Amino acid sequence: MFTVFCLYMGLASAAPDQPFPRLEERIRDRSYGEVRGEGPVYGRYRRRSGPIHGWTWPDGVVEHYERLEDGRLVEVRRFGPSGKPLSAVVFGAQGTPVSVKIGDNDVDVSGWGVRTVAGVTLMAPGVPETVDGAVTWSAEGWSVTALAFAEAADPFSDAFRDALASHCGCTLLDRTTTWLDGRPAARYQVRLPDAGVPQVGELWAVQSAEQLLLLASVADNRETLVTGRAVAALLDWK
């Protein structure tokens, strides 16, 4: 399985041999009148149908929230296990994403195409290439690949971590828990073998039903990884 994937390839906030943070915590959804904070963020003024729909951990820290105006979705913000901001998606009048903010970078996604991979909807720039079931979008300095396996695997296990490092021939730098459209996923950071241009990568892995979905981003430097992070922020299981 990983032999196919090692051609493509990780960012996190815990050492690669440490437990995944918040993995066993249950996320609950509630409606709020507003949210407070920049990271971590907390919901305030719980309402039956407030303009803020937030998903929170047991300690009240928000994992992600949706903001509505006049009943229309205008923004989705996501946060890491510590509450650190990961992404902010802005929606246009037609209900489609128009931009994604990753750190200090604003990514224009208004012209991105939509592609379905194993029942998962993805948005990415340009026309992808499909090889052996792997769908890859690429441009100078970066590439993003989506690949699904019809088999079970535990992306949070040490066996998965070790197989990833072994088969991709890369150095595993970090791993942490993240959530892709509300589903727990493992996110790995790796350094790829130097083939003339140093490369870094991020791998998101999530087990859903009977399939393992892998989403990988490879770039010449950390700054150009923003494209892959924007793709991950826009993933939709519906």
N, C-alpha and C positions, 0 to 999 in steps of 0.2 A: 504493500500500500504506500509506504513512504518512499519507495524507490521511484515511483512515478512523480511524487510530489517534490522530491528533493531538487528538481530542476527549477523550482519556483521559490520562493520563500519570500521579524519580529519586534511592542514597547510595553514595559510593565513597571511595577513599583515594588516588587519583593524579590529577594534573591532566589535563584533557580532551584535551590534545595529547601526553601521555606514553604510552609502550608499556604494554600490559596486563601486570601482574606475574604471573609463574608460568604464563602461558598455554601455553607449550610444554613445561612439566614434566609428566612422567608420574606419576600417583598410583598407589601400590601398596597393596594391602590385606594386613594381617597381624593375627594375634591376639596379645594381650598379657595379662600377668597384672595389670598396672595401668598407669595413666598418671600423669605428673607435670607440674605447671605449671598456670598459670591462663590462659596465652596469651602466648607460644606454649606448646603442650602437646606432650610427647614420650611415646611408648609405652615401657614397660619390661617386661623379662622376657618375651621372645617365647615363645609356646607354640603348640602345634598347634591347640588348641581352648581358648584362654583366655576369660575373661569379658568382655574388652574386644576388640572388633573395630574396628580403626582403619585409616583410609586416610591415607597419609603421602606427603609430597613427598620428593624425593631427599635432602634435608638432614635428614630425620627429623621435621620439624615436622608435626603432625597437621592434616589438613584437616577431617576429621570422624570421630567414633567412636560406636559403639553399645555400651552397657553392658547386660549380661545378668545376671539373678539367677535361679538355679535353672532356667536355660534359657529364661527369659522376658525379652523386651526391656523395659527399664524407662526407658531414657534415650538420647537422641541429642543430641550437642553438635557444633556447626559453628563453623568459624573462617575468618577472611579470609586473604588471601595472606601477610600479615605475622604471622599467628597470633593476631590480635585476635579475641576471642569475638564471635560473631554471634548465636547462638541456642542454647537448650537446651530440648529437647522431652521432657516427662515422659509416660510411658505408664501407663495404669491396668491393672487386673487382667484386663480383656478384650482387652488388646493394642491399644487405641485411644488416641490422644493425649488428655490431659486438660488440659495447660497448656503454654504456651510462654513462656520467659523471654527477653526482648529487653532487654539492658542491665539497668536497675533495674526494668523493668516485667514483671509477671507477667500474661500474657493467658490467661484461662480459655477453653479451646476445647472443653470437654466437651460443649457443646450445639451445636457447629458442624455444619452439614450437609456432605454429600459431593456433589461434582459432577464429572463427567468432561467435559473439553474436549479434543477432538481426541486422545483416547486417554490424556490426562494426568489423573490424579486430583487434585482440589483440595478443600481444606476451607476454609470461610469462614462467617461468621455471616449469618443471615437468608436470605431468598429472593432469588435474583438475577434480574435482568432481562436478556433477550437481545435485542440489536438488531444486525442485519447480521452475525451470527456472533459478536459481542462479548458476553461474559457479564460483567455488572457487579453487584457487591455494593456497597451504599452505605448510609450512615447520616449523621447530622449530623456534619459535620467531616471526613469521609473517604469515599473510594470506592476499590474495587479492581476492576480489569478484566483478564480473560484473553481473548486473541485469538490464533488460529493462522492462518497463511497457508500455503497449499499451494505454496510456491515456495522456492527457495534464496536465501539472503542471508547475508552475513558480518557478524554483529553486532559484530565486533571491528575492522572496517575504518573508516578515516576517512570514507569515503563514507557509511556508515551513520550515523556521528556527525553529519556535516554535514546529511544528509537529515532526521534527527530534529530538529535545531535549527531547520531551515528550515520544515518542515511543521507543527510544533507551535507555532511562533511563540514558543518559550521560550528562556530563557538556559541554556546547558549549563554546569553548575558542575563536574562531576567524572565520572570513569569508573574502573572497576576490574574485575578478574576476580573472579567468584564461581562457586560450583558449586551447581546445583539438583539435588538428589538424585543427586550424583556426576557430573553432566555440566557441562562448562565453559559459563559464561554470561557475558555482558557486563552490568554493572550501571551505569546512568547516573543521575546526580542532576541535576535541572533545577529552575529557578524559572519558574513559569507566569505568563503575562500577568495583571496585577492587574485583576480584574473586581469590585472593591469589597472583597474579602477576599483578602489575600495568600495564595498557595498554593505549596506545594513538591511535588515529585513524585519517585518512583523508578521506573525502568523496568528490568526484567530481560528479556534477550533471549537465546534459545538456539536454535541450529539443530540439529534432530534428524531424521535420515533425510531425508525430502522435505518437511519442514515447518519453519516458523519460528514458535516460540512466544514471545509477548510477554505479560508480566505487569506491570501498572502499578498504582501506588498514588498517589493524590492526597490531600493533607491540608491543613488550614489552617495547620498548623505541624509542626515536626519530631517533636514528642512524639506526635502522633496518627498518624504514619507507622508506629507499631508494629503496627497491624493488618495492613497490607500485608506487613510483614516476617515476621509470624507465618504468613500465608498462604504466602509463599515457602518458609519453613522446613518446611512440611507437604506441599509438592508431592511427588507420587509418580508415577514413570514406569511403574510396574508395572501 
